[in-house]
Amino acid sequence: MRGKPVVFLLLLAVFAVACFPGRTATAGEDPLAAIYEMDQELLKLSQTFAFFQEVASRKNHLSLAKQIDEEASALLRQAKELHHIEAASGEAERAVQQAAVEQQLLAQKAPLADLLRTYNEKADAYWEQLLPELSAARTSKSSAKQTSLRATSAVLDPFEPNDDVDTAYPITRGNLYNSKLTWKEDIDGYRYDSGAQAGQATVTLYVPNDVNYDLIVVEAPNKVLGTSMSSALGQDEIITFQVQPNKTYYFFVFSMDRHYSETSEYTLALSEVTAVLGLNQPVDISLPAGEIPTYRFTAPITGQYRIYTSPYGGFGPLFDTYLFLSRDEQLKQIVTFNDEATPGSLFSAIDVSLEAGVTYYAYVASYDKTKGVHARLTAALDTQAAVASPVLHESAANDGSVTEQQTITITNGMLAADAANAVSVSNVPPGLTPLVTRESDSRLTIQFAGKALAHEQKHSADNLFVTIPKAKVAGMDADVIAGPFAIAFADTESFFIHAPQDVHLEPGGKKIVKFTPPSSGSFEIFTSFYGGNPAEGASNTQLAVYEDYAGTRLLAANDDGDQPPFSKVSLSMQKGEDYYLVLSAADNGAVHARLAARYLGVEYVYNAKGQLVQIKQNGKILAEFTYDGNGNLMRKLIHP
């Protein structure tokens, strides 16, 4: 970034050109002006397709709604591809970088025009297919039925005829307009001419309690700039939209549900046009040379903010901007400024701490004083989230449950009231379900219900992340992510083939051990006298072998083996796999017995050189082999 004195002089130079241009700098001189105009149309088409999708869904045309959504996604994807620019090296002069952008973008002018033409044709077709009455209104082709009803409507509605763009009633900011929809296909149109105004305006439709009316903002002939179509009776409809100079906007009041009333009036109101930058409410700016837009931003909370420029509409080209922030409109209290978000970049970003309730003024200019501005401006909170515990541990029951809870704390942000319902936790071990609770504006807690299906130490997870959608944190322009953290499992007590266990259990108790076979083959699991001593007495045992600790995948079970009341199971097992042996009393009584296992197959043991050194069966060595340093067999010992 340039030094502060240099940038401040540049700032003054920019304003000097804007206010006292030495030569006339107009959008017509910009070779990219036509492309910027197409960008504006593409952005409006994207908003229009969102409207079509909503209408198709309201009419229960779900397959059509899906088709429109796919086409809208394709529109933005193609627009991004056509605007993709290979910028010059960050070390190159800014003029060189911008020249590279212009040269590559001009080559895309014809493909962009083709894309715009294709989607305009699609938009016209969807108007006719989904909303023929509104389609007629936007093109001044009212039906014969509508025309015949105008005389009747005029008796009840002082603004009739106002069914289409030609007859739309002109309205003034700040006034209230009371009227009625007097038949089921009635449409009331109003017109607002922006003149020199630029910024944001809000149009509000106050709906009578017994009907459901809808509202859209249209820029003729086929672009929808905003919609409000709630499905509840008496629900007011509110649309905030961007106002550009020298444009005509149409507000259409109608009812998707065909509601109307000859007695109940609605009220329409249009606010003043203000240049306001809302928190995480991007403003797309496309203005000619010599015009530097200013936006008021009031910080809702004290904290760290990021105010930055980015591609117009989310798909536009690289653009060399200059951004600064002041406490006053006279620029006497400049807070900070920036001309490159990162060294060598064209877009700008300001990271700054702001005070709650204080209004600041954000100015956006083109670094090249002969050009206008074509970029998106966004203000967002720099919200951070952190986990309280780096590791959650398996409960003492060692059954895959986790009783410890995780706490997520966010700084520099505020959680929505329903944030908990939208939070996701990734990489959770199967069997566990995260339960999220919003404890306060800045804190969430997460508990885990259920039991992990696999919960040995090797199944521990160390890469869990918590994602809070950006829509659920006030002022965020990206999802908030906390983590990573881990869930650590403890190993189940192990049981080994050559180490019998003497087990004593109180009535109703059971013992679970993990057995990992050293080789593949047939094994026998059995119980016998405690300590191998018949004097300890017999115990009425039962055995079960499962693939999982939870006991949902039974492999074998036995109550009385060949030496009742002791138990014995035989089954084939795979080397290295974990099996869970469950010992309990058959009569729900106490257990006082020995648990043991034997391998029924022959085991071959090899040394590091791959030479056979032992043959064993059930832990007993049947044969041993010894080799010299050259690998020659020296001795073979057979055990009886």
C-alpha positions in Angstrom: 0.0 0.0 0.0 1.2 3.5 -0.8 2.4 5.8 2.0 -0.3 7.8 3.7 0.8 11.3 2.4 1.0 10.0 -1.1 -2.5 8.4 -1.0 -4.0 11.5 0.6 -2.6 13.6 -2.2 -4.1 11.1 -4.7 -7.4 11.4 -2.8 -7.4 15.1 -3.3 -6.5 14.7 -6.9 -9.4 12.3 -7.4 -11.8 14.8 -5.9 -10.4 17.6 -7.9 -11.1 15.8 -11.1 -14.5 14.8 -9.9 -15.5 18.3 -8.9 -13.4 20.4 -11.3 -12.5 18.2 -14.3 -9.9 19.6 -16.6 -11.6 17.8 -19.5 -14.9 16.1 -19.8 -14.7 12.5 -18.7 -17.7 10.6 -19.7 -18.7 6.9 -19.7 -18.8 7.0 -23.5 -15.0 7.4 -23.6 -14.5 4.2 -21.6 -14.0 1.3 -24.0 -15.6 -1.0 -21.5 -18.8 1.1 -21.0 -20.9 -1.2 -23.2 -19.7 -4.2 -21.2 -20.5 -2.5 -17.9 -24.0 -1.9 -19.2 -24.3 -5.6 -20.1 -23.2 -6.5 -16.6 -26.0 -4.4 -15.2 -28.5 -6.3 -17.4 -27.0 -9.7 -16.5 -27.3 -8.9 -12.8 -31.0 -7.9 -13.2 -31.6 -11.0 -15.2 -30.2 -13.1 -12.3 -32.7 -11.4 -10.0 -35.5 -11.9 -12.5 -34.8 -15.7 -12.7 -34.9 -15.9 -8.9 -38.4 -14.3 -9.1 -39.5 -16.9 -11.8 -38.3 -19.7 -9.6 -40.3 -18.4 -6.6 -43.4 -18.1 -8.8 -43.0 -21.6 -10.2 -42.6 -23.0 -6.6 -45.7 -21.1 -5.4 -47.7 -22.6 -8.3 -46.3 -26.1 -7.3 -44.5 -26.4 -10.7 -41.5 -28.0 -8.9 -39.8 -29.5 -11.9 -40.0 -26.1 -13.7 -38.7 -24.3 -10.6 -35.7 -26.7 -10.6 -35.1 -26.0 -14.3 -35.2 -22.3 -13.7 -32.8 -22.6 -10.8 -30.4 -24.6 -13.0 -30.6 -22.0 -15.8 -30.0 -19.2 -13.3 -26.9 -21.0 -12.0 -25.7 -21.5 -15.5 -26.2 -17.8 -16.2 -23.9 -16.7 -13.4 -21.4 -19.5 -14.1 -21.1 -18.4 -17.8 -20.9 -14.7 -16.8 -18.0 -15.5 -14.4 -16.2 -17.5 -17.1 -16.5 -14.7 -19.6 -15.2 -12.2 -17.0 -12.3 -14.3 -15.9 -9.2 -12.3 -16.4 -5.6 -13.2 -16.1 -4.3 -10.1 -14.4 -0.7 -8.9 -15.0 1.9 -9.6 -12.3 1.2 -7.8 -9.0 4.5 -6.1 -9.4 3.4 -4.4 -12.7 2.2 -0.8 -12.7 -1.5 -0.4 -12.0 -2.0 1.1 -15.5 -0.4 -2.1 -17.0 -2.7 -4.3 -14.9 -5.8 -2.4 -15.9 -4.8 -2.4 -19.5 -4.5 -6.2 -19.4 -8.0 -6.4 -17.9 -9.4 -4.2 -20.6 -7.7 -6.0 -23.5 -9.0 -9.4 -22.4 -12.4 -8.2 -21.5 -13.0 -6.5 -24.8 -12.5 -9.8 -26.5 -15.5 -11.1 -24.6 -17.9 -8.4 -25.7 -19.6 -10.5 -28.4 -20.0 -13.6 -26.2 -21.4 -11.5 -23.4 -23.9 -10.0 -25.9 -24.9 -13.5 -27.0 -25.4 -14.6 -23.4 -27.5 -11.5 -22.6 -29.7 -12.1 -25.7 -30.2 -15.8 -24.9 -31.4 -15.1 -21.4 -33.6 -12.2 -22.3 -35.4 -14.5 -24.7 -35.8 -17.1 -21.9 -37.0 -14.3 -19.5 -39.7 -13.2 -22.0 -40.9 -16.8 -22.4 -41.1 -17.4 -18.6 -43.2 -14.2 -18.2 -45.7 -15.5 -20.7 -45.7 -19.0 -19.2 -45.9 -18.2 -15.5 -47.6 -14.8 -15.3 -49.4 -13.9 -18.5 -51.4 -11.1 -16.8 -48.2 -9.4 -15.5 -46.5 -10.1 -18.8 -49.3 -8.1 -20.5 -48.9 -5.3 -17.9 -45.1 -5.0 -18.4 -45.6 -4.7 -22.2 -48.8 -2.6 -22.2 -50.8 -5.5 -23.9 -53.7 -5.7 -21.5 -56.3 -8.4 -22.3 -59.8 -7.5 -23.6 -61.2 -8.7 -20.2 -58.9 -6.3 -18.3 -59.9 -3.4 -20.6 -63.6 -4.1 -20.2 -63.2 -4.1 -16.4 -61.3 -0.8 -16.2 -64.5 1.3 -16.2 -66.0 -0.7 -13.3 -62.7 -0.6 -11.4 -62.4 3.1 -11.9 -65.5 3.6 -9.8 -63.7 1.9 -6.9 -60.1 2.8 -7.6 -59.2 6.4 -8.1 -55.9 5.5 -9.9 -57.5 3.4 -12.7 -56.7 2.8 -15.4 -53.2 1.7 -14.1 -52.9 -1.9 -15.3 -49.7 -1.7 -17.3 -46.5 0.4 -17.9 -48.2 2.9 -20.2 -51.0 3.7 -17.6 -49.0 3.2 -14.4 -49.7 6.0 -12.0 -46.7 8.3 -11.2 -45.9 8.4 -7.5 -43.9 10.7 -5.3 -41.5 9.7 -2.5 -43.0 10.1 0.9 -46.6 10.1 -0.1 -49.2 7.4 0.7 -51.4 5.9 -2.0 -54.6 4.1 -1.0 -56.3 1.9 -3.5 -58.0 -1.5 -4.1 -57.7 -4.7 -6.1 -61.3 -5.1 -7.2 -61.3 -8.4 -9.1 -59.2 -11.6 -9.0 -56.9 -10.7 -12.0 -56.6 -7.0 -11.1 -53.2 -5.5 -11.4 -52.3 -2.0 -10.2 -49.2 -0.4 -11.6 -47.3 2.6 -10.3 -44.3 4.5 -11.8 -41.3 6.2 -10.2 -38.8 8.3 -12.3 -35.5 8.5 -10.5 -34.1 11.6 -12.2 -30.7 12.3 -10.7 -31.4 10.2 -7.6 -29.1 7.3 -6.8 -28.9 4.9 -3.8 -31.5 2.7 -2.1 -35.2 3.1 -1.8 -37.9 1.0 0.0 -41.4 0.5 -1.3 -43.9 -0.8 1.2 -47.3 -2.4 0.6 -49.6 -2.3 3.6 -52.0 -5.2 3.0 -55.6 -5.5 4.4 -56.0 -8.2 7.1 -58.4 -10.4 5.0 -56.4 -10.7 1.8 -52.9 -11.7 0.5 -51.4 -9.3 -1.9 -48.0 -9.4 -3.6 -45.5 -6.7 -4.8 -42.7 -6.6 -7.4 -40.4 -3.9 -8.7 -39.8 -4.0 -12.4 -37.5 -2.2 -14.8 -39.2 -2.5 -18.2 -39.4 -4.4 -20.2 -38.6 -7.7 -18.4 -36.3 -7.2 -15.4 -37.5 -7.8 -11.8 -35.4 -5.9 -9.3 -37.2 -7.0 -6.2 -40.0 -9.2 -5.0 -42.1 -9.6 -1.8 -44.7 -12.4 -2.0 -45.5 -13.8 1.4 -48.2 -16.4 1.7 -49.9 -15.1 4.9 -53.1 -13.1 5.0 -52.5 -9.4 5.9 -48.8 -9.7 5.7 -47.2 -6.4 4.6 -44.8 -6.6 1.6 -41.5 -4.7 1.7 -38.8 -4.3 -1.0 -35.6 -2.4 -0.8 -33.9 -1.9 -4.2 -31.1 -0.1 -5.8 -32.0 3.2 -7.6 -29.9 4.4 -10.5 -30.1 7.9 -12.1 -32.4 8.5 -15.0 -34.3 5.2 -14.7 -38.0 4.4 -14.5 -39.2 1.8 -12.0 -42.6 0.2 -11.9 -44.3 -1.2 -8.8 -47.0 -3.8 -9.5 -49.6 -4.8 -6.9 -51.3 -8.1 -7.6 -52.3 -11.3 -5.9 -50.8 -14.7 -6.7 -53.7 -16.3 -4.8 -56.3 -14.3 -6.8 -57.5 -12.3 -3.7 -59.3 -9.0 -4.1 -61.7 -6.8 -2.2 -64.1 -4.0 -3.3 -64.1 -2.6 0.2 -60.6 -3.1 1.8 -57.9 -0.7 0.7 -54.2 -1.3 0.6 -51.6 1.4 1.0 -48.5 1.9 -1.0 -45.5 4.1 0.1 -42.1 4.8 -1.4 -39.3 6.0 0.9 -36.7 8.7 0.2 -33.7 7.5 -1.8 -30.7 7.3 0.4 -27.1 6.1 -0.2 -26.9 3.7 2.7 -24.5 0.8 3.0 -26.1 -1.9 5.1 -24.2 -4.6 7.1 -23.6 -7.5 4.7 -25.9 -5.9 2.1 -23.7 -5.5 -1.0 -24.2 -2.5 -3.2 -23.4 -3.0 -6.9 -22.1 0.3 -8.3 -21.8 1.2 -12.0 -21.4 4.9 -12.5 -19.7 7.1 -15.2 -16.4 8.9 -14.8 -16.4 12.0 -12.6 -19.1 10.6 -10.2 -17.8 9.3 -6.8 -20.5 7.6 -4.8 -20.7 8.1 -1.1 -22.5 5.6 1.2 -23.5 6.1 4.9 -22.7 3.2 7.1 -23.8 3.1 10.8 -22.0 0.5 12.8 -24.6 -1.6 14.7 -22.1 -2.8 17.3 -18.6 -1.8 18.4 -16.1 -4.1 16.7 -13.8 -4.9 13.9 -15.3 -4.4 10.4 -14.1 -5.0 6.8 -15.3 -2.7 4.1 -14.2 -3.8 0.7 -14.7 -3.8 -3.1 -15.1 -6.9 -5.2 -16.4 -7.9 -8.7 -19.6 -6.2 -9.8 -22.6 -8.5 -9.3 -20.3 -11.2 -8.0 -19.3 -12.0 -11.5 -17.8 -8.8 -13.0 -14.2 -8.1 -14.1 -11.3 -6.9 -12.0 -11.6 -3.2 -11.4 -9.0 -0.8 -10.0 -10.7 0.9 -7.0 -9.8 3.4 -4.3 -11.7 3.3 -1.0 -11.7 5.6 2.0 -13.7 6.1 5.1 -14.6 9.4 6.9 -16.5 10.4 10.0 -18.0 13.3 8.1 -19.2 14.2 4.6 -16.7 17.1 4.4 -13.8 14.7 4.7 -12.3 16.6 7.6 -12.2 13.4 9.8 -10.8 10.7 7.5 -10.6 7.4 9.4 -8.6 5.4 6.9 -8.2 4.6 3.3 -6.9 1.8 1.0 -6.2 1.4 -2.7 -5.1 -2.3 -2.8 -6.6 -5.0 -0.5 -3.4 -7.0 -0.9 -0.1 -5.8 -2.4 -0.5 -5.5 -6.2 -4.3 -6.2 -6.2 -6.8 -3.9 -7.9 -9.7 -4.1 -5.5 -9.6 -2.3 -2.1 -10.3 -3.3 1.5 -10.4 -1.4 4.8 -10.1 -3.3 8.1 -11.1 -1.0 10.9 -12.5 -0.8 14.4 -15.8 1.1 14.4 -18.0 2.4 17.2 -21.6 1.3 17.7 -24.2 3.9 16.6 -21.7 6.1 14.8 -22.3 6.9 11.1 -19.4 6.8 8.8 -19.1 7.7 5.1 -17.6 5.3 2.6 -16.3 6.7 -0.7 -15.5 4.6 -3.7 -13.6 5.9 -6.7 -11.8 4.5 -9.7 -8.0 4.7 -9.3 -8.0 5.9 -12.9 -9.6 9.4 -12.7 -10.9 9.2 -16.3 -13.0 6.1 -15.6 -16.2 5.6 -13.6 -16.7 2.9 -10.9 -17.8 -0.6 -11.7 -17.6 -2.8 -8.6 -19.4 -4.2 -5.6 -19.1 -2.5 -2.2 -19.6 -4.6 1.0 -19.4 -3.9 4.7 -19.1 -7.0 7.0 -18.2 -7.8 10.6 -14.9 -9.5 11.0 -16.5 -12.2 13.2 -14.3 -15.0 14.7 -15.4 -18.2 16.4 -13.5 -20.4 18.8 -14.0 -23.7 20.5 -13.5 -23.9 24.3 -12.2 -27.5 24.4 -9.6 -28.9 22.0 -10.6 -32.4 22.9 -13.8 -34.1 24.0 -13.3 -37.5 25.6 -15.4 -40.7 25.6 -17.4 -41.2 28.7 -16.2 -43.5 31.6 -18.7 -46.1 30.4 -16.4 -46.7 27.4 -19.4 -47.4 25.3 -18.9 -44.8 22.6 -20.9 -42.1 24.3 -19.6 -38.6 24.9 -20.9 -36.7 27.9 -18.6 -33.7 27.7 -20.0 -30.7 25.8 -18.3 -28.2 23.4 -18.8 -24.5 23.7 -18.5 -22.1 20.7 -17.9 -18.5 21.4 -18.1 -15.8 18.7 -16.5 -12.4 18.9 -17.5 -9.4 16.9 -20.8 -10.7 15.9 -24.4 -11.6 17.0 -26.1 -15.0 16.5 -29.6 -15.1 15.0 -32.3 -16.3 17.3 -32.6 -19.5 15.3 -28.9 -20.0 14.6 -28.7 -23.3 16.4 -31.0 -25.0 13.9 -28.6 -24.1 11.0 -25.3 -25.0 12.6 -23.5 -28.0 11.2 -20.7 -30.1 12.6 -18.4 -31.9 10.2 -16.5 -35.2 10.5 -18.6 -36.5 13.4 -17.9 -40.2 14.2 -20.9 -42.3 12.9 -23.4 -43.0 15.6 -23.0 -39.6 17.4 -25.5 -36.8 16.7 -24.6 -33.2 17.5 -27.3 -31.2 19.4 -26.7 -27.5 19.2 -28.2 -24.9 21.7 -28.0 -21.2 21.4 -27.1 -20.0 24.9 -26.7 -16.3 24.1 -26.0 -13.8 21.3 -22.4 -15.0 21.2 -22.4 -18.5 22.6 -23.4 -22.0 21.4 -23.1 -25.3 23.2 -22.9 -28.7 21.5 -23.7 -32.0 23.1 -23.5 -35.4 21.3 -26.3 -37.8 21.5 -26.0 -41.5 20.8 -23.0 -43.8 20.8 -20.2 -44.0 18.3 -20.5 -47.2 16.3 -16.7 -47.7 16.4 -14.9 -46.2 19.4 -11.5 -47.7 19.9 -8.6 -45.3 20.2 -7.8 -45.7 16.5 -11.3 -44.4 15.7 -10.7 -41.0 17.4 -11.5 -38.0 15.2 -9.3 -34.9 15.3 -10.8 -32.8 12.6 -14.2 -31.7 13.7 -15.3 -28.3 12.5 -18.4 -26.2 13.4 -19.9 -24.1 10.6 -22.4 -21.3 11.3 -24.0 -20.1 8.1 -23.4 -16.4 7.3 -27.2 -15.8 7.3 -27.3 -16.7 11.0 -24.6 -14.2 12.1 -25.6 -10.6 11.8 -23.4 -8.7 9.3 -21.4 -11.7 8.0 -20.5 -12.1 4.3 -19.1 -15.6 4.8 -19.8 -18.6 6.9 -18.2 -18.6 10.4 -16.1 -21.7 11.1 -14.8 -22.8 14.5 -12.3 -25.6 15.1 -10.8 -28.0 14.6 -11.4 -30.1 17.8 -11.2 -33.8 18.5 -13.2 -36.6 20.0 -10.9 -39.1 21.7 -12.0 -42.6 22.3 -10.4 -45.0 24.9 -9.5 -48.5 23.9 -11.8 -51.3 25.1 -9.9 -53.7 27.5 -8.0 -56.2 25.3 -8.1 -59.9 25.6 -5.2 -62.1 24.3 -5.2 -65.7 23.2 -2.4 -66.7 25.6 -3.6 -64.7 28.6 -6.8 -66.2 30.1 -8.7 -63.8 32.3 -10.3 -64.7 35.6 -13.6 -62.8 35.9 -15.8 -62.1 38.8 -19.1 -60.3 38.2 -21.9 -59.3 40.5 -25.4 -60.5 39.7 -26.7 -58.9 36.5 -23.2 -57.7 35.4 -21.4 -58.4 32.2 -17.9 -58.0 30.9 -16.9 -56.8 27.4 -13.4 -57.3 26.1 -11.9 -56.7 22.7 -10.1 -59.6 20.9 -7.9 -59.0 17.9 -6.8 -62.3 16.4 -3.1 -62.6 15.6 -3.9 -64.7 12.6 -6.8 -65.7 10.5 -8.6 -69.0 11.1 -10.9 -70.8 13.5 -10.9 -69.9 17.1 -12.6 -71.3 20.2 -13.7 -69.0 23.0 -14.7 -70.7 26.2 -15.2 -70.4 30.0 -13.9 -72.8 32.7 -13.2 -72.9 36.4 -12.0 -69.6 38.0 -8.2 -69.8 38.2 -8.3 -73.2 36.5 -9.2 -74.6 39.9 -12.3 -76.9 40.2 -12.5 -76.0 43.9 -13.8 -72.5 42.9 -17.0 -74.1 41.7 -18.9 -74.0 38.4 -20.5 -70.8 37.1 -23.5 -70.8 34.7 -22.1 -68.5 32.0 -23.1 -67.4 28.6 -20.9 -66.1 25.8 -21.5 -63.9 22.8 -19.2 -62.6 20.0 -20.0 -59.4 18.2 -18.5 -57.4 15.4 -19.2 -54.2 17.2 -19.1 -52.9 20.7 -22.8 -51.9 20.7 -23.8 -55.5 20.2 -25.8 -55.0 17.0 -23.9 -57.5 14.8 -23.9 -60.9 16.5 -21.5 -63.5 15.1 -21.9 -66.4 17.6 -23.4 -67.1 21.1 -23.6 -70.1 23.5 -25.0 -70.8 26.9 -23.8 -74.4 27.6 -20.9 -75.8 25.8 -19.6 -79.4 26.0 -18.9 -78.8 29.7 -22.1 -77.3 31.2 -22.7 -74.9 32.8 -19.7 -73.4 31.1 -19.9 -71.9 27.6 -18.0 -72.3 24.4 -18.2 -70.7 20.9 -16.3 -71.6 17.8 -16.0 -69.3 14.8 -13.8 -68.2 12.0 -12.0 -64.8 12.6 -9.8 -62.5 10.4 -6.4 -61.4 11.5 -6.2 -57.8 12.7 -10.0 -57.3 13.0 -11.6 -56.3 16.3 -14.2 -58.7 17.9 -16.1 -58.0 21.1 -16.5 -60.9 23.6 -19.4 -60.5 26.0 -19.4 -62.6 29.2 -22.4 -62.7 31.5 -24.5 -65.1 33.6 -27.2 -67.2 31.9 -29.5 -66.9 34.9 -28.7 -63.2 35.4 -26.7 -64.2 38.5 -23.1 -63.8 39.4 -20.1 -64.9 37.3 -17.0 -66.5 38.8 -15.1 -68.1 35.9 -12.1 -68.0 33.6 -12.4 -66.7 30.1 -9.9 -68.2 27.6 -9.4 -68.8 23.9 -7.5 -71.1 21.7 -6.5 -71.1 18.0 -7.8 -74.2 16.2 -5.7 -73.8 13.1 -2.0 -74.1 12.4 0.0 -70.9 12.7 3.2 -70.3 10.8 5.7 -67.8 12.2 8.3 -66.1 10.0 11.3 -63.9 10.8 12.2 -60.5 9.3 13.9 -62.3 6.4 10.8 -64.3 5.5 12.2 -67.5 6.9 9.9 -70.0 8.6 11.0 -70.2 12.3 8.0 -71.8 14.1 4.9 -73.8 13.5 2.3 -73.5 16.3 -1.2 -74.6 17.2 -3.2 -73.3 20.0 -0.1 -71.6 21.4 1.9 -74.8 21.4 5.1 -74.9 19.4 5.0 -77.9 17.1 8.3 -77.3 15.3 11.2 -74.8 15.3 13.7 -74.0 12.5 17.2 -72.4 12.9 19.3 -70.8 10.0 22.9 -69.8 9.6 24.1 -66.3 8.5 23.7 -67.3 4.8 20.1 -68.4 5.3 20.8 -72.2 5.2 18.7 -74.4 7.5 20.9 -75.6 10.3 18.4 -77.3 12.6 14.8 -78.5 12.6 13.3 -79.4 16.0 10.0 -81.2 16.2 8.2 -81.1 19.5 6.1 -84.1 20.5 
